[in-house]
Amino acid sequence: MKDNRSKKIDVRFTEEEYKVVLALEKELGIRKSDLIRIKVLNNAPNVVINAKELISQLDEIGTELGRSGNNVNQFARYVNILTKKSVLSPVVAERFNMLFEQYITNQKILETALRRIIRSMGN
């Protein structure tokens, strides 16, 4: 059962405040009344997410992850070549293992952060 919105609250804004509301309406694709309703009723700590900015940032993260993955693959190929020739330095192998461990740790941190973002978007 959907309740009709029959109550009205009048709010006055300065010219600058109103420009901010208009910009958010345009940027987020949300009507002014819905934008204000979301900010008021979903309590102040929750932030309206700028979907365009979020997608842009996630795209940049994806690009960097792709570059990192390519670097790991190139290094692994190089290690395989050196191993076949029996000239792989233990120092290189140790350094690779250390860096790869850090890479995996960073991947887990990123995954956790992305899950938090997705959960907060559902609230």
ABEGO torsion letter per residue (X at the ends): XBBBBABBBBBBBBAAAAAAAAAAAAAAGBBAAAAAAAAAAAEAABBBBBAAAAAAAAAAAAAAAAAAAAAAAAAAAAAAAAAAAGABBAAAAAAAAAAAAAAAAAAAAAAAAAAAAAAAAAX
